[in-house]
Amino acid sequence: MSLKEHYFKNVIPEMKKQLGYKNDLAVPRLIKIVINVGLSKSLKNKEFKETVEQNLKLITGQKSIITRAKNAISGFGIREGLIIGEKVTLRGQRMYDLTHKIINVALPRMRDFQGLNLKSLDKKGNLTIGLKECTVFPEINQEEISTIHGLEITLVTNARTREEAVMLFKLLKFPFKSYG
């Protein structure tokens, strides 16, 4: 069963029962996934930017966009308009496919993975996962990659409260740390 089917068949009825929603559309859901990679190393190594772009294309299945600095920050050596990162935004079926891949493939392949921390959820119910290596995704061949880089994955929801988002992610079977 795909993650989208699981959401519609299991998560929506369970959340309606627990939270008292009368309408399916009132139940919190995933809106989009944003994957971000900082390109600070590309100032010294031009090959790094191309590697990041290729890896994002392999992982997500779509082309990344370049993000530029909006303001100059002299302490970091950043000028306005300087390329500082690349990002990909996924919605719809690709979002559900990547979420399934994160839960079932990428997170279990992380070294010393104990579960996600609940502190990764912000007040609005968005989950941000930081990966130190992009090699946890099966599309990335470890022998062919010259430089290893990290990823920041943000799963954006329309949950009204943090507690609703915690329930949503737990029902979607995200592996959180168990305390106690």
C-alpha positions in Angstrom: 0.0 0.0 0.0 1.4 3.4 -1.0 1.7 6.2 1.6 -1.1 8.2 -0.1 -3.5 5.2 0.2 -2.4 4.7 3.8 -3.2 8.4 4.5 -6.7 8.2 3.0 -7.7 4.8 4.3 -6.1 4.8 7.8 -4.9 8.2 8.9 -7.9 10.4 8.0 -10.5 8.1 9.8 -8.2 7.8 12.9 -7.6 11.5 13.2 -11.3 12.3 12.6 -12.1 9.9 15.5 -9.5 11.2 17.9 -9.8 15.0 17.1 -13.5 15.1 16.4 -13.4 16.4 12.8 -16.5 16.1 10.8 -15.0 16.7 7.4 -12.1 14.9 5.7 -10.7 18.2 4.4 -10.3 19.5 8.0 -7.8 16.8 8.8 -4.1 17.9 8.7 -2.1 16.7 5.7 1.2 17.1 4.0 1.3 20.1 1.7 4.8 19.9 0.3 8.4 18.8 0.9 11.3 21.2 0.5 14.8 19.8 0.1 17.6 22.4 0.6 21.4 22.1 0.2 23.8 24.9 1.1 26.5 25.6 -1.4 29.1 27.3 0.8 31.8 24.8 -0.5 31.1 25.9 -4.1 32.9 29.2 -3.6 36.2 27.2 -3.5 35.2 24.1 -5.5 33.1 24.7 -8.7 32.6 21.0 -9.2 30.6 20.8 -5.9 27.7 22.8 -7.3 27.3 20.4 -10.2 27.5 17.4 -7.9 24.7 18.8 -5.7 22.5 19.6 -8.7 23.0 16.0 -10.1 22.3 14.4 -6.7 19.1 16.4 -6.1 17.9 15.5 -9.6 18.5 11.7 -8.9 16.8 11.8 -5.4 13.8 13.9 -6.3 13.3 13.3 -10.0 13.1 17.0 -10.9 15.5 19.9 -11.5 16.6 22.1 -8.5 16.5 25.9 -8.4 19.3 28.1 -7.3 18.8 30.3 -4.2 20.6 33.6 -3.9 21.4 35.8 -0.9 18.8 38.5 -0.4 21.0 40.6 1.9 24.8 41.0 2.3 26.3 39.6 5.5 29.9 40.7 5.9 30.6 38.4 8.8 30.0 35.4 6.5 31.5 36.9 3.4 28.2 36.9 1.6 27.3 39.6 -0.9 23.8 40.3 -2.1 22.9 38.1 -5.1 25.6 35.5 -4.3 24.5 31.8 -4.9 24.1 30.2 -1.5 22.1 27.1 -2.1 19.9 24.8 -4.2 16.4 23.6 -3.4 13.6 21.4 -4.7 9.9 21.7 -3.8 7.8 18.5 -4.3 4.0 18.3 -4.2 1.4 15.7 -5.1 2.4 12.1 -5.9 6.2 12.9 -5.9 5.9 14.2 -2.4 4.2 11.0 -1.2 6.8 8.9 -3.0 9.7 10.7 -1.5 8.1 10.7 2.0 7.7 6.9 1.7 11.4 6.6 0.6 12.5 8.8 3.5 10.6 6.7 6.1 11.4 3.2 4.7 14.8 3.6 3.1 16.8 6.7 3.9 16.2 6.9 7.7 17.0 3.2 8.4 20.2 3.5 6.4 21.5 6.4 8.5 24.4 5.6 10.8 23.5 5.2 14.5 19.9 6.2 13.8 17.8 6.1 17.0 14.7 7.9 15.7 13.7 11.4 14.9 13.6 14.0 17.7 10.2 15.6 18.5 12.1 18.9 18.8 12.4 18.8 15.0 8.8 19.9 14.8 8.2 23.6 14.9 5.1 25.4 16.3 3.3 25.3 13.0 3.8 21.6 12.7 6.5 21.4 10.1 9.1 18.6 10.4 12.7 19.4 9.5 15.1 16.5 9.1 18.8 17.2 8.6 20.9 14.5 6.9 24.7 14.6 7.1 25.1 12.5 4.0 23.1 12.3 0.8 24.4 8.7 0.3 21.5 7.3 2.5 19.3 7.4 -0.7 19.8 4.4 -2.9 20.0 6.4 -6.1 23.3 7.9 -5.1 26.2 5.6 -5.9 28.8 5.9 -3.2 31.7 4.9 -5.5 30.9 7.5 -8.1 30.4 10.5 -5.8 33.4 12.8 -5.3 32.2 14.9 -2.4 29.6 14.0 0.2 27.1 16.8 1.2 24.2 17.0 3.6 20.5 17.8 3.0 17.8 19.6 4.9 14.4 18.1 4.3 11.3 20.0 5.5 7.9 18.4 5.4 5.3 21.2 5.5 1.8 20.4 6.9 -1.4 22.4 7.3 -1.8 21.4 10.9 -3.2 24.0 13.2 -1.2 22.9 16.3 2.1 21.1 17.0 0.1 18.3 18.7 -1.9 17.7 15.5 1.3 17.5 13.5 2.8 15.0 16.0 -0.2 12.8 15.6 -0.1 13.1 11.8 3.5 12.1 11.6 3.1 9.2 14.0 0.1 7.9 12.1 2.2 8.2 8.9 4.7 5.9 10.7 7.6 8.3 11.1 10.1 6.8 13.5 10.3 9.1 16.5 12.5 8.5 19.6 10.7 6.9 22.4 11.4 8.6 25.7 11.1 6.8 29.0 
